[in-house]
Amino acid sequence: MLPIPGRSSLSILNVFQIAILAMLVLACIRILQPFLGALTWAAIIAISAWPLYSRLKIRLRGRHKLAALLIVLGLSCALAIPIGLMALTLADTLPHLANLTHELGDFRLPNAPAWLTSLPVIGESLNKMWQSTQADLPGFFEKIRPAVNETVLFLLSGGANLGLSLLEIVLAIVVAGLLLINGDKLWELVERIVLKLGGETAGELPEVIARTIRSVTTGVVGTALAQTVLCVIGLLIAGVPGSLVLGFLCFIIAVAQLPTLIVWLPAAAWVFYTGHTALGTFLVVWGFLLINTIDNILKPLLISQGAQMPLSVIFLGVIGGLIAWGVIGLFIGPTLLAVGLTMLRHWLERDEVEEMAGEGEQG
């Protein structure tokens, strides 16, 4: 059979067009790569804030730019106020820390408390360790000095990364305002792209994505607020100074999916240091049993209710996304699983409809 003239040239042209298109897409991704993190966060913020933006726009009689500006200012204040308070508190704390380092040279470890020896299994070992440390406190400080230095270096590098992350979040908030202003047009564009790629059965996916992202935001922020309230209550009962500022810090740490014991465990150590053993024990028990535990219970419940997805799917998405992509994986993981589950349901429903149609024709 002779080859049809023009068919080979047509296929070569198609391959050439696909190659050019792939190169264009890769080049665009390469250009946007430094901003992908901020753009992703901007999309998450815009989708989460869209219901509030819509209500504000109605209240402001359709002035959408003013509504977006108010949301941007509100988010900026919510970010700037805690950071400013923590900076002021740190500035006030540094002189006390300097004095504390001078006082450590004259510090003498008191005798072990009576309850330490009475602890089952480990009480005697802890008492011997306490006595050996009491006998040679300078030697103990020398032993822990490398660990302290490594901790300081880790905190400094973490502070630098935190600064870059804050700049990224500030950029994301500004871009989110622009996305809100053009939200209707962008939503129509996304729907057209999804329908073009997936057909009519994919028309539900944009709403599934938006609903899941809003649910994750509610779960993360709601759980962080609950942990913050519990942390502040515990700190106030234990008499820790600066409890409200530490509460702001606890909220930021909880939103960043870091362990909140970074806040309340050093506070409990300070309470023990001041000689209030009962209050220090209360704060440790309060932290481990309530502040830390509520995160594992409340967050999946809040996310699954809003996303209208099974709790097991949401739990796997949250944990797997967090391990794979960090904090932003909290949003990406459940969203991808929700999209995959929705597509699977549509595929199965389509097969069932085709089978029923086939049986009807045969009947």
TILOPA-782444 format. One record per residue (C-alpha): residue in one letter; x negated, y negated, z. Coordinates in pm, whole numbers, plus 32768, in hexadecimal, padded with zeros to 4 digits. Example, Ala and Ser with C-alpha at 12.3 -4.5 7.8 and 13.67 -1.06 7.14 Angstrom:
   res     c1     c2     c3
     A   7B32   81C2   830C
     S   7AA9   806A   82CA
***
This chain:
   res     c1     c2     c3
     M   8000   8000   8000
     L   7F70   7EB3   7F95
     P   7F4C   7DA3   80A0
     I   804B   7C8D   8087
     P   7F9C   7B4B   8020
     G   7FA3   7A41   812B
     R   7FF9   7B29   824F
     S   7E90   7B52   82C4
     S   7E4E   79DE   82A4
     L   7F8E   799B   8369
     S   7F21   7A81   8486
     I   7DC8   79DF   848A
     L   7E70   788B   84A0
     N   7F45   7903   85C5
     V   7E12   7985   867D
     F   7D62   783D   863A
     Q   7E89   7777   86C2
     I   7E9A   784F   87FE
     A   7D23   7823   8833
     I   7D3D   76AA   880E
     L   7E66   76A4   88FE
     A   7DAB   777B   89FF
     M   7C7A   7698   89EB
     L   7D58   7567   8A1A
     V   7DFF   7601   8B4E
     L   7CB1   7665   8BE5
     A   7C23   7509   8BA5
     C   7D52   7466   8C4F
     I   7D2D   754E   8D7A
     R   7BB9   74FC   8D8E
     I   7C07   7387   8D8B
     L   7D17   73A6   8E94
     Q   7C5A   74A2   8F6D
     P   7BD3   739F   9068
     F   7D37   7325   909B
     L   7DF0   7472   909C
     G   7DF8   7481   9217
     A   7E87   7323   9238
     L   7F7D   735B   911A
     T   7FF6   74A0   91B6
     W   8028   73F7   9306
     A   80D5   72D4   9259
     A   81CA   73C2   91B2
     I   820D   7471   92FF
     I   8246   7324   93B1
     A   8328   72A1   929B
     I   83FC   73DE   9292
     S   8419   73E2   940E
     A   8473   7270   9423
     W   8569   7272   92FF
     P   86A8   729A   93D6
     L   863C   7174   94B1
     Y   85E0   70AA   937C
     S   8736   70EB   92E3
     R   87E9   7076   941E
     L   870F   6F40   9436
     K   874E   6EEE   92C8
     I   88C6   6EFA   9305
     R   88A7   6E1E   9439
     L   87D0   6D25   9378
     R   88CA   6D1C   9257
     G   87F2   6DC7   9157
     R   86A9   6D14   919B
     H   85D8   6E4B   916B
     K   8484   6D9E   9178
     L   84D2   6D07   92CD
     A   854A   6E5A   934C
     A   8407   6F01   92D8
     L   8339   6DE7   9372
     L   83E5   6E15   94C3
     I   839B   6F89   94BF
     V   822E   6F4B   9466
     L   820E   6E4B   957E
     G   82BA   6F34   9674
     L   81D4   7056   961F
     S   80A3   6F71   962F
     C   8108   6EF5   9789
     A   814B   7058   97FE
     L   7FE8   70AE   9792
     A   7F39   6F6E   9800
     I   7FCF   6F41   995C
     P   7F5D   7091   99F0
     I   7E05   706D   9952
     G   7DE3   6F0B   99DA
     L   7E4E   6F76   9B36
     M   7D58   7097   9B35
     A   7C41   6FB1   9ABF
     L   7C89   6EBA   9BD9
     T   7C98   6FD4   9CD7
     L   7B4F   705F   9C56
     A   7AAF   6F08   9C75
     D   7B21   6EF5   9DDF
     T   7AB2   7059   9E25
     L   794E   7042   9D9D
     P   78C6   6F75   9EC5
     H   795C   7073   9FB6
     L   78BC   718E   9EF3
     A   776D   70DC   9F03
     N   778E   70B9   A07C
     L   77F4   7225   A096
     T   76B7   7299   9FE7
     H   75E7   71D9   A0E6
     E   76B0   726B   A205
     L   7679   73D0   A18A
     G   750E   73BB   A1F7
     D   757C   7397   A362
     F   76A5   747F   A345
     R   76B5   75A7   A433
     L   77A1   76C3   A3EF
     P   7886   7703   A51C
     N   78C6   785B   A5AC
     A   79AA   793F   A4E6
     P   7B1C   7923   A540
     A   7BAC   7A3D   A60F
     W   7CA5   7AA6   A504
     L   7B8D   7AED   A40B
     T   7B07   7C10   A4D8
     S   7C63   7C9F   A507
     L   7C9D   7CC6   A390
     P   7CC1   7E37   A330
     V   7BAA   7EE2   A26D
     I   7AE8   7DA7   A20D
     G   7AF3   7CE7   A356
     E   79AD   7D6F   A3E3
     S   78EF   7D3D   A29C
     L   796B   7BD7   A27C
     N   7906   7B8F   A3E3
     K   77A4   7C10   A3A6
     M   778C   7B3F   A268
     W   7802   7A0D   A327
     Q   76FB   7A44   A436
     S   75E0   7A72   A33C
     T   7649   7935   A285
     Q   765F   787C   A3D2
     A   74FE   78E7   A42E
     D   7463   7873   A2E3
     L   7548   776B   A24B
     P   7436   76BC   A17B
     G   73DC   780D   A0E2
     F   7548   7846   A08D
     F   7557   76F3   9FDC
     E   7420   774D   9F17
     K   74BF   7895   9EA9
     I   75FA   77EF   9E29
     R   7546   76C6   9D89
     P   7522   776F   9C2D
     A   7694   77C6   9C2D
     V   76EA   7661   9C91
     N   760F   75D4   9B7A
     E   76B1   76BA   9A79
     T   7808   7651   9AF4
     V   77AD   74E2   9AD3
     L   772D   7517   9970
     F   7869   75D8   991A
     L   7942   74C0   99A3
     L   787C   73BB   98E1
     S   78A3   747B   979A
     G   7A10   74B1   97EB
     G   7A36   733C   9826
     A   799F   72F1   96D1
     N   7A8C   73EA   962B
     L   7BAC   7351   96EF
     G   7B4F   71F9   9668
     L   7B58   7278   9502
     S   7CA2   7326   9545
     L   7D37   71E6   95D1
     L   7CCC   7127   9499
     E   7D6D   7236   93C5
     I   7EAF   721C   948F
     V   7EB5   70A0   946E
     L   7E8F   70C2   92F4
     A   7F9D   71CE   92F4
     I   8090   70EA   93AF
     V   805E   6FD3   92B0
     V   8089   70C2   918A
     A   81BD   7157   9234
     G   825B   6FFD   9230
     L   8225   6FE9   90B8
     L   82B8   7146   908D
     L   83EC   70DE   9153
     I   8422   6FAB   9079
     N   841A   7083   8F3E
     G   84B8   71B2   8FE7
     D   85EE   71D6   8F0A
     K   8528   71D1   8DC5
     L   841F   72BE   8E50
     W   852A   73B0   8ECD
     E   85CB   73BB   8D73
     L   8475   73F5   8CD8
     V   842B   7516   8DC6
     E   857E   75B4   8D7F
     R   8545   759C   8C07
     I   83EA   763A   8C26
     V   846C   7756   8D02
     L   858E   779B   8C13
     K   84A0   7793   8AEC
     L   83B6   788F   8B8D
     G   84AB   7973   8C40
     G   85F5   794A   8B8D
     E   8748   790E   8C2A
     T   870C   7A06   8D44
     A   85EE   792A   8DC4
     G   86CF   77F9   8DF1
     E   86EF   783E   8F67
     L   8577   7840   8FA8
     P   8541   76C6   8FD5
     E   864D   76BD   90E4
     V   85B7   77F3   918A
     I   845F   774E   918D
     A   84E6   7606   921B
     R   85B7   76B8   9323
     T   8493   7791   9392
     I   83A0   766C   93AB
     R   8499   75A2   947A
     S   84D1   76CC   955C
     V   835C   76FE   9593
     T   8339   758C   95E4
     T   8455   75A6   96DF
     G   83BA   76DE   9778
     V   825B   7650   9792
     V   82BF   74F9   9816
     G   83D4   7581   98F7
     T   82EE   7685   9993
     A   81DC   7580   99C1
     L   82D3   7499   9A71
     A   8344   75B3   9B57
     Q   81DC   760B   9BAC
     T   818E   749C   9BE9
     V   82B3   746F   9CD7
     L   8250   75A7   9D9A
     C   80E4   7539   9DA3
     V   8139   73DD   9E24
     I   8220   746D   9F30
     G   810D   7559   9FA5
     L   8007   7445   9FA8
     L   80EB   7359   A069
     I   813A   7462   A16F
     A   7FC6   74AF   A194
     G   7F7B   733B   A1BA
     V   7E90   731F   A08F
     P   7E4D   71B1   A030
     G   7E9A   7142   9ECC
     S   7FA3   7250   9E9F
     L   805C   7195   9D89
     V   7F1F   715E   9CBE
     L   7EC4   72CB   9CEB
     G   8025   7319   9C77
     F   7FE9   725A   9B32
     L   7EA8   731F   9B05
     C   7F65   7463   9B49
     F   8064   740A   9A3C
     I   7F58   73CB   9935
     I   7EA4   750D   9993
     A   7FE9   75D2   9984
     V   8043   7545   982E
     A   7EE3   759D   97B6
     Q   7F27   7704   982F
     L   7E08   76FB   9926
     P   7E2F   7795   9A82
     T   7EC4   769C   9B78
     L   7DE7   7726   9C8D
     I   7CE4   7634   9C01
     V   7DAD   752E   9CC1
     W   7E3A   75CF   9DF8
     L   7D22   76C5   9E50
     P   7C19   75B4   9E8A
     A   7D23   74F4   9F4B
     A   7D58   7627   A027
     A   7BDF   7640   A059
     W   7BDE   74D4   A0CA
     V   7CF8   7520   A1C0
     F   7C2D   7644   A24C
     Y   7AFD   7561   A263
     T   7BBB   7462   A332
     G   7C0E   7575   A42E
     H   7D81   75AA   A3DD
     T   7D70   7720   A3A9
     A   7EE9   775D   A3B4
     L   7F33   764F   A2B2
     G   7E19   76CB   A1D3
     T   7EA0   782E   A1E1
     F   7FFD   77AC   A193
     L   7F7F   76F1   A05F
     V   7EC5   7824   9FDC
     V   7FF6   7905   A009
     W   80DD   77F9   9F76
     G   7FFA   77D6   9E48
     F   7FD3   7947   9DF8
     L   8139   79B0   9E3F
     L   81F7   7887   9DAC
     I   8129   7794   9CD9
     N   8073   78A1   9C15
     T   818C   79A2   9C05
     I   82A0   78C0   9B80
     D   81DC   788B   9A3E
     N   8200   79F9   99DB
     I   8377   79FE   9A1F
     L   8405   78AB   99C0
     K   834D   7866   987B
     P   83BC   799C   97B4
     L   8522   7970   9831
     L   8537   7804   97C2
     I   849A   784E   9670
     S   8571   7980   9622
     Q   86B9   78D1   9678
     G   867A   77AB   9592
     A   85DF   7874   9478
     Q   86FA   7975   947C
     M   85FE   7A8B   945C
     P   85C1   7BC2   9532
     L   84F2   7B7F   9669
     S   83F6   7C8C   9608
     V   83B3   7BE7   94B6
     I   8384   7A91   9555
     F   82A0   7B20   9664
     L   81C3   7BCD   9562
     G   81BA   7A92   948E
     V   8158   79B2   95B2
     I   8047   7A97   9639
     G   7FC0   7B01   94E5
     G   7FC6   79A0   9459
     L   7F15   7918   958D
     I   7E02   7A1E   956D
     A   7DDC   79EF   93F5
     W   7DEF   7872   93CE
     G   7DE1   77D7   9529
     V   7EE6   76DE   95A1
     I   7F72   769E   9445
     G   7FA7   7815   9426
     L   80C0   77F2   9525
     F   8188   7752   940B
     I   80F9   7811   92E3
     G   811B   796F   9378
     P   8290   796E   93D2
     T   82E2   78AD   9293
     L   8239   79AA   91B0
     L   82DF   7ACE   9263
     A   8432   7A1E   9251
     V   8406   79E1   90DB
     G   8397   7B49   90A4
     L   84BC   7BD3   916B
     T   85B2   7AF5   90AE
     M   8529   7B64   8F5D
     L   853C   7CD1   8FCB
     R   86A9   7CA5   9032
     H   8703   7C01   8EE5
     W   8651   7D15   8E27
     L   8709   7E26   8EE4
     E   8857   7D72   8EBF
     R   881F   7D4D   8D47
     D   87DA   7EC2   8D27
     E   8918   7F0F   8DEB
     V   89E5   7E29   8D0B
     E   8953   7ECA   8BD1
     E   899F   8026   8C58
     M   8B08   7FC3   8CAB
     A   8B2E   7F28   8B50
     G   8AA9   8066   8AAF
     E   8B99   8141   8B76
     G   8CBB   805D   8B11
     E   8C68   807E   89A1
     Q   8C52   81F7   89BF
     G   8DA2   81FF   8A73
***
